[in-house]
Amino acid sequence: EVKDTAQDLGMQTVDGQSLHAYSFTAKGTPVTLYLGADSLPVESVTKSSRGTVTVKYSKYNQPIDIEAQ
């Protein structure tokens, strides 16, 4: 399903950063993924009937810290 629904959204500005955006559907749920110049994820946005989940990625190869906001 992901391969069939993948779309290149081109360059977009997110939080002042120029990022390459892609959208796809995973198990019926739409996802937008933003990649930095190094091709690593910077942010993903997943939307469902229960709400929107935004995950910001940073500090690669560092210990993970997860907190609800």
mmCIF file of the N, C-alpha and C atoms, coordinates in Angstrom:
data_MODEL
# 
_entry.id   MODEL 
# 
loop_
_atom_site.group_PDB 
_atom_site.id 
_atom_site.type_symbol 
_atom_site.label_atom_id 
_atom_site.label_alt_id 
_atom_site.label_comp_id 
_atom_site.label_asym_id 
_atom_site.label_entity_id 
_atom_site.label_seq_id 
_atom_site.pdbx_PDB_ins_code 
_atom_site.Cartn_x 
_atom_site.Cartn_y 
_atom_site.Cartn_z 
_atom_site.occupancy 
_atom_site.B_iso_or_equiv 
_atom_site.pdbx_formal_charge 
_atom_site.auth_seq_id 
_atom_site.auth_comp_id 
_atom_site.auth_asym_id 
_atom_site.auth_atom_id 
_atom_site.pdbx_PDB_model_num 
ATOM 1   N N  . GLU A 1 1  ? 0.823  -1.200 0.000  1.00 0.00 ? 1  GLU A N  1 
ATOM 2   C CA . GLU A 1 1  ? 0.000  0.000  0.000  1.00 0.00 ? 1  GLU A CA 1 
ATOM 3   C C  . GLU A 1 1  ? 0.864  1.259  0.000  1.00 0.00 ? 1  GLU A C  1 
ATOM 4   N N  . VAL A 1 2  ? 1.933  1.274  0.794  1.00 0.00 ? 2  VAL A N  1 
ATOM 5   C CA . VAL A 1 2  ? 2.784  2.459  0.883  1.00 0.00 ? 2  VAL A CA 1 
ATOM 6   C C  . VAL A 1 2  ? 3.348  2.806  -0.490 1.00 0.00 ? 2  VAL A C  1 
ATOM 7   N N  . LYS A 1 3  ? 3.881  1.821  -1.186 1.00 0.00 ? 3  LYS A N  1 
ATOM 8   C CA . LYS A 1 3  ? 4.486  2.066  -2.496 1.00 0.00 ? 3  LYS A CA 1 
ATOM 9   C C  . LYS A 1 3  ? 3.460  2.601  -3.488 1.00 0.00 ? 3  LYS A C  1 
ATOM 10  N N  . ASP A 1 4  ? 2.245  2.096  -3.431 1.00 0.00 ? 4  ASP A N  1 
ATOM 11  C CA . ASP A 1 4  ? 1.199  2.512  -4.359 1.00 0.00 ? 4  ASP A CA 1 
ATOM 12  C C  . ASP A 1 4  ? 0.690  3.920  -4.094 1.00 0.00 ? 4  ASP A C  1 
ATOM 13  N N  . THR A 1 5  ? 0.814  4.404  -2.870 1.00 0.00 ? 5  THR A N  1 
ATOM 14  C CA . THR A 1 5  ? 0.256  5.713  -2.512 1.00 0.00 ? 5  THR A CA 1 
ATOM 15  C C  . THR A 1 5  ? 1.310  6.803  -2.360 1.00 0.00 ? 5  THR A C  1 
ATOM 16  N N  . ALA A 1 6  ? 2.584  6.464  -2.456 1.00 0.00 ? 6  ALA A N  1 
ATOM 17  C CA . ALA A 1 6  ? 3.658  7.435  -2.223 1.00 0.00 ? 6  ALA A CA 1 
ATOM 18  C C  . ALA A 1 6  ? 3.626  8.562  -3.247 1.00 0.00 ? 6  ALA A C  1 
ATOM 19  N N  . GLN A 1 7  ? 3.788  9.792  -2.748 1.00 0.00 ? 7  GLN A N  1 
ATOM 20  C CA . GLN A 1 7  ? 3.837  10.977 -3.596 1.00 0.00 ? 7  GLN A CA 1 
ATOM 21  C C  . GLN A 1 7  ? 4.965  11.886 -3.133 1.00 0.00 ? 7  GLN A C  1 
ATOM 22  N N  . ASP A 1 8  ? 5.688  12.440 -4.082 1.00 0.00 ? 8  ASP A N  1 
ATOM 23  C CA . ASP A 1 8  ? 6.729  13.426 -3.797 1.00 0.00 ? 8  ASP A CA 1 
ATOM 24  C C  . ASP A 1 8  ? 6.059  14.791 -3.771 1.00 0.00 ? 8  ASP A C  1 
ATOM 25  N N  . LEU A 1 9  ? 6.052  15.442 -2.619 1.00 0.00 ? 9  LEU A N  1 
ATOM 26  C CA . LEU A 1 9  ? 5.411  16.751 -2.472 1.00 0.00 ? 9  LEU A CA 1 
ATOM 27  C C  . LEU A 1 9  ? 6.379  17.901 -2.709 1.00 0.00 ? 9  LEU A C  1 
ATOM 28  N N  . GLY A 1 10 ? 7.641  17.590 -2.992 1.00 0.00 ? 10 GLY A N  1 
ATOM 29  C CA . GLY A 1 10 ? 8.628  18.637 -3.251 1.00 0.00 ? 10 GLY A CA 1 
ATOM 30  C C  . GLY A 1 10 ? 9.120  19.306 -1.980 1.00 0.00 ? 10 GLY A C  1 
ATOM 31  N N  . MET A 1 11 ? 9.773  20.429 -2.148 1.00 0.00 ? 11 MET A N  1 
ATOM 32  C CA . MET A 1 11 ? 10.346 21.163 -1.016 1.00 0.00 ? 11 MET A CA 1 
ATOM 33  C C  . MET A 1 11 ? 9.264  21.981 -0.317 1.00 0.00 ? 11 MET A C  1 
ATOM 34  N N  . GLN A 1 12 ? 9.281  21.935 1.017  1.00 0.00 ? 12 GLN A N  1 
ATOM 35  C CA . GLN A 1 12 ? 8.349  22.709 1.835  1.00 0.00 ? 12 GLN A CA 1 
ATOM 36  C C  . GLN A 1 12 ? 9.104  23.273 3.024  1.00 0.00 ? 12 GLN A C  1 
ATOM 37  N N  . THR A 1 13 ? 8.597  24.373 3.554  1.00 0.00 ? 13 THR A N  1 
ATOM 38  C CA . THR A 1 13 ? 9.217  24.991 4.724  1.00 0.00 ? 13 THR A CA 1 
ATOM 39  C C  . THR A 1 13 ? 8.447  24.577 5.973  1.00 0.00 ? 13 THR A C  1 
ATOM 40  N N  . VAL A 1 14 ? 9.174  24.001 6.931  1.00 0.00 ? 14 VAL A N  1 
ATOM 41  C CA . VAL A 1 14 ? 8.592  23.569 8.201  1.00 0.00 ? 14 VAL A CA 1 
ATOM 42  C C  . VAL A 1 14 ? 9.463  24.145 9.311  1.00 0.00 ? 14 VAL A C  1 
ATOM 43  N N  . ASP A 1 15 ? 8.868  24.934 10.188 1.00 0.00 ? 15 ASP A N  1 
ATOM 44  C CA . ASP A 1 15 ? 9.606  25.557 11.296 1.00 0.00 ? 15 ASP A CA 1 
ATOM 45  C C  . ASP A 1 15 ? 10.858 26.268 10.794 1.00 0.00 ? 15 ASP A C  1 
ATOM 46  N N  . GLY A 1 16 ? 10.743 26.944 9.656  1.00 0.00 ? 16 GLY A N  1 
ATOM 47  C CA . GLY A 1 16 ? 11.856 27.718 9.110  1.00 0.00 ? 16 GLY A CA 1 
ATOM 48  C C  . GLY A 1 16 ? 12.892 26.894 8.364  1.00 0.00 ? 16 GLY A C  1 
ATOM 49  N N  . GLN A 1 17 ? 12.695 25.590 8.262  1.00 0.00 ? 17 GLN A N  1 
ATOM 50  C CA . GLN A 1 17 ? 13.638 24.718 7.560  1.00 0.00 ? 17 GLN A CA 1 
ATOM 51  C C  . GLN A 1 17 ? 13.069 24.324 6.204  1.00 0.00 ? 17 GLN A C  1 
ATOM 52  N N  . SER A 1 18 ? 13.899 24.286 5.197  1.00 0.00 ? 18 SER A N  1 
ATOM 53  C CA . SER A 1 18 ? 13.494 23.807 3.891  1.00 0.00 ? 18 SER A CA 1 
ATOM 54  C C  . SER A 1 18 ? 13.682 22.290 3.874  1.00 0.00 ? 18 SER A C  1 
ATOM 55  N N  . LEU A 1 19 ? 12.577 21.550 3.761  1.00 0.00 ? 19 LEU A N  1 
ATOM 56  C CA . LEU A 1 19 ? 12.590 20.092 3.858  1.00 0.00 ? 19 LEU A CA 1 
ATOM 57  C C  . LEU A 1 19 ? 11.900 19.476 2.653  1.00 0.00 ? 19 LEU A C  1 
ATOM 58  N N  . HIS A 1 20 ? 12.315 18.281 2.285  1.00 0.00 ? 20 HIS A N  1 
ATOM 59  C CA . HIS A 1 20 ? 11.678 17.556 1.186  1.00 0.00 ? 20 HIS A CA 1 
ATOM 60  C C  . HIS A 1 20 ? 10.546 16.716 1.777  1.00 0.00 ? 20 HIS A C  1 
ATOM 61  N N  . ALA A 1 21 ? 9.335  16.914 1.264  1.00 0.00 ? 21 ALA A N  1 
ATOM 62  C CA . ALA A 1 21 ? 8.156  16.257 1.813  1.00 0.00 ? 21 ALA A CA 1 
ATOM 63  C C  . ALA A 1 21 ? 7.677  15.112 0.922  1.00 0.00 ? 21 ALA A C  1 
ATOM 64  N N  . TYR A 1 22 ? 7.241  14.056 1.561  1.00 0.00 ? 22 TYR A N  1 
ATOM 65  C CA . TYR A 1 22 ? 6.640  12.909 0.884  1.00 0.00 ? 22 TYR A CA 1 
ATOM 66  C C  . TYR A 1 22 ? 5.365  12.545 1.635  1.00 0.00 ? 22 TYR A C  1 
ATOM 67  N N  . SER A 1 23 ? 4.358  12.074 0.918  1.00 0.00 ? 23 SER A N  1 
ATOM 68  C CA . SER A 1 23 ? 3.156  11.575 1.579  1.00 0.00 ? 23 SER A CA 1 
ATOM 69  C C  . SER A 1 23 ? 2.915  10.144 1.127  1.00 0.00 ? 23 SER A C  1 
ATOM 70  N N  . PHE A 1 24 ? 2.278  9.376  2.002  1.00 0.00 ? 24 PHE A N  1 
ATOM 71  C CA . PHE A 1 24 ? 1.915  7.997  1.685  1.00 0.00 ? 24 PHE A CA 1 
ATOM 72  C C  . PHE A 1 24 ? 0.835  7.558  2.663  1.00 0.00 ? 24 PHE A C  1 
ATOM 73  N N  . THR A 1 25 ? 0.230  6.435  2.372  1.00 0.00 ? 25 THR A N  1 
ATOM 74  C CA . THR A 1 25 ? -0.783 5.863  3.252  1.00 0.00 ? 25 THR A CA 1 
ATOM 75  C C  . THR A 1 25 ? -0.262 4.527  3.769  1.00 0.00 ? 25 THR A C  1 
ATOM 76  N N  . ALA A 1 26 ? -0.340 4.349  5.083  1.00 0.00 ? 26 ALA A N  1 
ATOM 77  C CA . ALA A 1 26 ? 0.098  3.101  5.718  1.00 0.00 ? 26 ALA A CA 1 
ATOM 78  C C  . ALA A 1 26 ? -1.075 2.538  6.507  1.00 0.00 ? 26 ALA A C  1 
ATOM 79  N N  . LYS A 1 27 ? -1.554 1.381  6.112  1.00 0.00 ? 27 LYS A N  1 
ATOM 80  C CA . LYS A 1 27 ? -2.707 0.735  6.758  1.00 0.00 ? 27 LYS A CA 1 
ATOM 81  C C  . LYS A 1 27 ? -3.906 1.677  6.812  1.00 0.00 ? 27 LYS A C  1 
ATOM 82  N N  . GLY A 1 28 ? -4.125 2.411  5.716  1.00 0.00 ? 28 GLY A N  1 
ATOM 83  C CA . GLY A 1 28 ? -5.272 3.313  5.615  1.00 0.00 ? 28 GLY A CA 1 
ATOM 84  C C  . GLY A 1 28 ? -5.096 4.656  6.293  1.00 0.00 ? 28 GLY A C  1 
ATOM 85  N N  . THR A 1 29 ? -3.935 4.913  6.853  1.00 0.00 ? 29 THR A N  1 
ATOM 86  C CA . THR A 1 29 ? -3.683 6.155  7.576  1.00 0.00 ? 29 THR A CA 1 
ATOM 87  C C  . THR A 1 29 ? -2.714 7.031  6.793  1.00 0.00 ? 29 THR A C  1 
ATOM 88  N N  . PRO A 1 30 ? -3.098 8.288  6.489  1.00 0.00 ? 30 PRO A N  1 
ATOM 89  C CA . PRO A 1 30 ? -2.206 9.169  5.739  1.00 0.00 ? 30 PRO A CA 1 
ATOM 90  C C  . PRO A 1 30 ? -1.038 9.676  6.596  1.00 0.00 ? 30 PRO A C  1 
ATOM 91  N N  . VAL A 1 31 ? 0.144  9.663  5.990  1.00 0.00 ? 31 VAL A N  1 
ATOM 92  C CA . VAL A 1 31 ? 1.366  10.107 6.660  1.00 0.00 ? 31 VAL A CA 1 
ATOM 93  C C  . VAL A 1 31 ? 2.089  11.087 5.744  1.00 0.00 ? 31 VAL A C  1 
ATOM 94  N N  . THR A 1 32 ? 2.634  12.160 6.323  1.00 0.00 ? 32 THR A N  1 
ATOM 95  C CA . THR A 1 32 ? 3.523  13.062 5.603  1.00 0.00 ? 32 THR A CA 1 
ATOM 96  C C  . THR A 1 32 ? 4.869  13.003 6.302  1.00 0.00 ? 32 THR A C  1 
ATOM 97  N N  . LEU A 1 33 ? 5.925  12.763 5.522  1.00 0.00 ? 33 LEU A N  1 
ATOM 98  C CA . LEU A 1 33 ? 7.276  12.628 6.058  1.00 0.00 ? 33 LEU A CA 1 
ATOM 99  C C  . LEU A 1 33 ? 8.145  13.720 5.471  1.00 0.00 ? 33 LEU A C  1 
ATOM 100 N N  . TYR A 1 34 ? 8.867  14.430 6.329  1.00 0.00 ? 34 TYR A N  1 
ATOM 101 C CA . TYR A 1 34 ? 9.739  15.530 5.917  1.00 0.00 ? 34 TYR A CA 1 
ATOM 102 C C  . TYR A 1 34 ? 11.192 15.127 6.146  1.00 0.00 ? 34 TYR A C  1 
ATOM 103 N N  . LEU A 1 35 ? 11.999 15.206 5.091  1.00 0.00 ? 35 LEU A N  1 
ATOM 104 C CA . LEU A 1 35 ? 13.409 14.829 5.167  1.00 0.00 ? 35 LEU A CA 1 
ATOM 105 C C  . LEU A 1 35 ? 14.295 16.050 5.039  1.00 0.00 ? 35 LEU A C  1 
ATOM 106 N N  . GLY A 1 36 ? 15.413 16.044 5.779  1.00 0.00 ? 36 GLY A N  1 
ATOM 107 C CA . GLY A 1 36 ? 16.394 17.117 5.700  1.00 0.00 ? 36 GLY A CA 1 
ATOM 108 C C  . GLY A 1 36 ? 17.348 16.904 4.540  1.00 0.00 ? 36 GLY A C  1 
ATOM 109 N N  . ALA A 1 37 ? 18.296 17.814 4.378  1.00 0.00 ? 37 ALA A N  1 
ATOM 110 C CA . ALA A 1 37 ? 19.270 17.752 3.286  1.00 0.00 ? 37 ALA A CA 1 
ATOM 111 C C  . ALA A 1 37 ? 20.115 16.483 3.348  1.00 0.00 ? 37 ALA A C  1 
ATOM 112 N N  . ASP A 1 38 ? 20.239 15.886 4.541  1.00 0.00 ? 38 ASP A N  1 
ATOM 113 C CA . ASP A 1 38 ? 21.015 14.657 4.721  1.00 0.00 ? 38 ASP A CA 1 
ATOM 114 C C  . ASP A 1 38 ? 20.170 13.398 4.484  1.00 0.00 ? 38 ASP A C  1 
ATOM 115 N N  . SER A 1 39 ? 18.927 13.593 4.010  1.00 0.00 ? 39 SER A N  1 
ATOM 116 C CA . SER A 1 39 ? 17.967 12.515 3.732  1.00 0.00 ? 39 SER A CA 1 
ATOM 117 C C  . SER A 1 39 ? 17.492 11.783 4.981  1.00 0.00 ? 39 SER A C  1 
ATOM 118 N N  . LEU A 1 40 ? 17.743 12.321 6.153  1.00 0.00 ? 40 LEU A N  1 
ATOM 119 C CA . LEU A 1 40 ? 17.228 11.753 7.393  1.00 0.00 ? 40 LEU A CA 1 
ATOM 120 C C  . LEU A 1 40 ? 15.901 12.416 7.743  1.00 0.00 ? 40 LEU A C  1 
ATOM 121 N N  . PRO A 1 41 ? 14.965 11.688 8.361  1.00 0.00 ? 41 PRO A N  1 
ATOM 122 C CA . PRO A 1 41 ? 13.685 12.287 8.744  1.00 0.00 ? 41 PRO A CA 1 
ATOM 123 C C  . PRO A 1 41 ? 13.877 13.417 9.755  1.00 0.00 ? 41 PRO A C  1 
ATOM 124 N N  . VAL A 1 42 ? 13.115 14.482 9.562  1.00 0.00 ? 42 VAL A N  1 
ATOM 125 C CA . VAL A 1 42 ? 13.091 15.600 10.501 1.00 0.00 ? 42 VAL A CA 1 
ATOM 126 C C  . VAL A 1 42 ? 11.757 15.615 11.240 1.00 0.00 ? 42 VAL A C  1 
ATOM 127 N N  . GLU A 1 43 ? 10.679 15.267 10.514 1.00 0.00 ? 43 GLU A N  1 
ATOM 128 C CA . GLU A 1 43 ? 9.344  15.281 11.115 1.00 0.00 ? 43 GLU A CA 1 
ATOM 129 C C  . GLU A 1 43 ? 8.420  14.359 10.330 1.00 0.00 ? 43 GLU A C  1 
ATOM 130 N N  . SER A 1 44 ? 7.500  13.716 11.048 1.00 0.00 ? 44 SER A N  1 
ATOM 131 C CA . SER A 1 44 ? 6.423  12.969 10.389 1.00 0.00 ? 44 SER A CA 1 
ATOM 132 C C  . SER A 1 44 ? 5.106  13.388 11.015 1.00 0.00 ? 44 SER A C  1 
ATOM 133 N N  . VAL A 1 45 ? 4.080  13.448 10.182 1.00 0.00 ? 45 VAL A N  1 
ATOM 134 C CA . VAL A 1 45 ? 2.744  13.825 10.635 1.00 0.00 ? 45 VAL A CA 1 
ATOM 135 C C  . VAL A 1 45 ? 1.789  12.729 10.180 1.00 0.00 ? 45 VAL A C  1 
ATOM 136 N N  . THR A 1 46 ? 1.123  12.110 11.145 1.00 0.00 ? 46 THR A N  1 
ATOM 137 C CA . THR A 1 46 ? 0.173  11.037 10.879 1.00 0.00 ? 46 THR A CA 1 
ATOM 138 C C  . THR A 1 46 ? -1.205 11.504 11.320 1.00 0.00 ? 46 THR A C  1 
ATOM 139 N N  . LYS A 1 47 ? -2.178 11.417 10.410 1.00 0.00 ? 47 LYS A N  1 
ATOM 140 C CA . LYS A 1 47 ? -3.538 11.868 10.721 1.00 0.00 ? 47 LYS A CA 1 
ATOM 141 C C  . LYS A 1 47 ? -4.486 10.679 10.694 1.00 0.00 ? 47 LYS A C  1 
ATOM 142 N N  . SER A 1 48 ? -5.316 10.589 11.734 1.00 0.00 ? 48 SER A N  1 
ATOM 143 C CA . SER A 1 48 ? -6.327 9.536  11.796 1.00 0.00 ? 48 SER A CA 1 
ATOM 144 C C  . SER A 1 48 ? -7.605 10.133 12.359 1.00 0.00 ? 48 SER A C  1 
ATOM 145 N N  . SER A 1 49 ? -8.630 9.318  12.447 1.00 0.00 ? 49 SER A N  1 
ATOM 146 C CA . SER A 1 49 ? -9.905 9.781  13.002 1.00 0.00 ? 49 SER A CA 1 
ATOM 147 C C  . SER A 1 49 ? -9.775 10.141 14.485 1.00 0.00 ? 49 SER A C  1 
ATOM 148 N N  . ARG A 1 50 ? -8.733 9.648  15.128 1.00 0.00 ? 50 ARG A N  1 
ATOM 149 C CA . ARG A 1 50 ? -8.514 9.930  16.559 1.00 0.00 ? 50 ARG A CA 1 
ATOM 150 C C  . ARG A 1 50 ? -7.660 11.162 16.799 1.00 0.00 ? 50 ARG A C  1 
ATOM 151 N N  . GLY A 1 51 ? -7.119 11.755 15.726 1.00 0.00 ? 51 GLY A N  1 
ATOM 152 C CA . GLY A 1 51 ? -6.315 12.965 15.886 1.00 0.00 ? 51 GLY A CA 1 
ATOM 153 C C  . GLY A 1 51 ? -5.065 12.925 15.031 1.00 0.00 ? 51 GLY A C  1 
ATOM 154 N N  . THR A 1 52 ? -4.174 13.848 15.308 1.00 0.00 ? 52 THR A N  1 
ATOM 155 C CA . THR A 1 52 ? -2.929 13.986 14.563 1.00 0.00 ? 52 THR A CA 1 
ATOM 156 C C  . THR A 1 52 ? -1.749 13.739 15.487 1.00 0.00 ? 52 THR A C  1 
ATOM 157 N N  . VAL A 1 53 ? -0.801 12.951 15.008 1.00 0.00 ? 53 VAL A N  1 
ATOM 158 C CA . VAL A 1 53 ? 0.424  12.690 15.768 1.00 0.00 ? 53 VAL A CA 1 
ATOM 159 C C  . VAL A 1 53 ? 1.591  13.259 14.972 1.00 0.00 ? 53 VAL A C  1 
ATOM 160 N N  . THR A 1 54 ? 2.343  14.155 15.592 1.00 0.00 ? 54 THR A N  1 
ATOM 161 C CA . THR A 1 54 ? 3.534  14.742 14.982 1.00 0.00 ? 54 THR A CA 1 
ATOM 162 C C  . THR A 1 54 ? 4.751  14.244 15.741 1.00 0.00 ? 54 THR A C  1 
ATOM 163 N N  . VAL A 1 55 ? 5.693  13.664 15.012 1.00 0.00 ? 55 VAL A N  1 
ATOM 164 C CA . VAL A 1 55 ? 6.933  13.171 15.613 1.00 0.00 ? 55 VAL A CA 1 
ATOM 165 C C  . VAL A 1 55 ? 8.074  13.969 15.017 1.00 0.00 ? 55 VAL A C  1 
ATOM 166 N N  . LYS A 1 56 ? 8.890  14.575 15.887 1.00 0.00 ? 56 LYS A N  1 
ATOM 167 C CA . LYS A 1 56 ? 10.062 15.323 15.445 1.00 0.00 ? 56 LYS A CA 1 
ATOM 168 C C  . LYS A 1 56 ? 11.299 14.498 15.744 1.00 0.00 ? 56 LYS A C  1 
ATOM 169 N N  . TYR A 1 57 ? 12.159 14.376 14.740 1.00 0.00 ? 57 TYR A N  1 
ATOM 170 C CA . TYR A 1 57 ? 13.372 13.571 14.855 1.00 0.00 ? 57 TYR A CA 1 
ATOM 171 C C  . TYR A 1 57 ? 14.588 14.494 14.941 1.00 0.00 ? 57 TYR A C  1 
ATOM 172 N N  . SER A 1 58 ? 15.489 14.197 15.849 1.00 0.00 ? 58 SER A N  1 
ATOM 173 C CA . SER A 1 58 ? 16.719 14.986 15.979 1.00 0.00 ? 58 SER A CA 1 
ATOM 174 C C  . SER A 1 58 ? 17.728 14.189 16.796 1.00 0.00 ? 58 SER A C  1 
ATOM 175 N N  . LYS A 1 59 ? 18.897 14.715 16.919 1.00 0.00 ? 59 LYS A N  1 
ATOM 176 C CA . LYS A 1 59 ? 19.950 14.117 17.743 1.00 0.00 ? 59 LYS A CA 1 
ATOM 177 C C  . LYS A 1 59 ? 20.134 12.632 17.449 1.00 0.00 ? 59 LYS A C  1 
ATOM 178 N N  . TYR A 1 60 ? 20.354 12.331 16.181 1.00 0.00 ? 60 TYR A N  1 
ATOM 179 C CA . TYR A 1 60 ? 20.563 10.942 15.790 1.00 0.00 ? 60 TYR A CA 1 
ATOM 180 C C  . TYR A 1 60 ? 21.740 10.349 16.553 1.00 0.00 ? 60 TYR A C  1 
ATOM 181 N N  . ASN A 1 61 ? 21.649 9.064  16.893 1.00 0.00 ? 61 ASN A N  1 
ATOM 182 C CA . ASN A 1 61 ? 22.653 8.305  17.635 1.00 0.00 ? 61 ASN A CA 1 
ATOM 183 C C  . ASN A 1 61 ? 22.807 8.771  19.072 1.00 0.00 ? 61 ASN A C  1 
ATOM 184 N N  . GLN A 1 62 ? 21.772 9.407  19.622 1.00 0.00 ? 62 GLN A N  1 
ATOM 185 C CA . GLN A 1 62 ? 21.763 9.831  21.016 1.00 0.00 ? 62 GLN A CA 1 
ATOM 186 C C  . GLN A 1 62 ? 20.709 9.013  21.763 1.00 0.00 ? 62 GLN A C  1 
ATOM 187 N N  . PRO A 1 63 ? 20.757 8.951  23.106 1.00 0.00 ? 63 PRO A N  1 
ATOM 188 C CA . PRO A 1 63 ? 19.720 8.247  23.858 1.00 0.00 ? 63 PRO A CA 1 
ATOM 189 C C  . PRO A 1 63 ? 18.344 8.862  23.584 1.00 0.00 ? 63 PRO A C  1 
ATOM 190 N N  . ILE A 1 64 ? 17.298 8.030  23.628 1.00 0.00 ? 64 ILE A N  1 
ATOM 191 C CA . ILE A 1 64 ? 15.927 8.466  23.322 1.00 0.00 ? 64 ILE A CA 1 
ATOM 192 C C  . ILE A 1 64 ? 15.263 9.008  24.582 1.00 0.00 ? 64 ILE A C  1 
ATOM 193 N N  . ASP A 1 65 ? 14.519 10.121 24.417 1.00 0.00 ? 65 ASP A N  1 
ATOM 194 C CA . ASP A 1 65 ? 13.734 10.710 25.483 1.00 0.00 ? 65 ASP A CA 1 
ATOM 195 C C  . ASP A 1 65 ? 12.348 10.987 24.912 1.00 0.00 ? 65 ASP A C  1 
ATOM 196 N N  . ILE A 1 66 ? 11.323 10.361 25.449 1.00 0.00 ? 66 ILE A N  1 
ATOM 197 C CA . ILE A 1 66 ? 9.956  10.519 24.959 1.00 0.00 ? 66 ILE A CA 1 
ATOM 198 C C  . ILE A 1 66 ? 9.119  11.146 26.053 1.00 0.00 ? 66 ILE A C  1 
ATOM 199 N N  . GLU A 1 67 ? 8.370  12.205 25.681 1.00 0.00 ? 67 GLU A N  1 
ATOM 200 C CA . GLU A 1 67 ? 7.477  12.835 26.645 1.00 0.00 ? 67 GLU A CA 1 
ATOM 201 C C  . GLU A 1 67 ? 6.223  13.326 25.930 1.00 0.00 ? 67 GLU A C  1 
ATOM 202 N N  . ALA A 1 68 ? 5.088  13.218 26.616 1.00 0.00 ? 68 ALA A N  1 
ATOM 203 C CA . ALA A 1 68 ? 3.813  13.694 26.068 1.00 0.00 ? 68 ALA A CA 1 
ATOM 204 C C  . ALA A 1 68 ? 3.734  15.203 26.251 1.00 0.00 ? 68 ALA A C  1 
ATOM 205 N N  . GLN A 1 69 ? 3.082  15.853 25.286 1.00 0.00 ? 69 GLN A N  1 
ATOM 206 C CA . GLN A 1 69 ? 2.886  17.307 25.397 1.00 0.00 ? 69 GLN A CA 1 
ATOM 207 C C  . GLN A 1 69 ? 1.424  17.636 25.374 1.00 0.00 ? 69 GLN A C  1 
# 
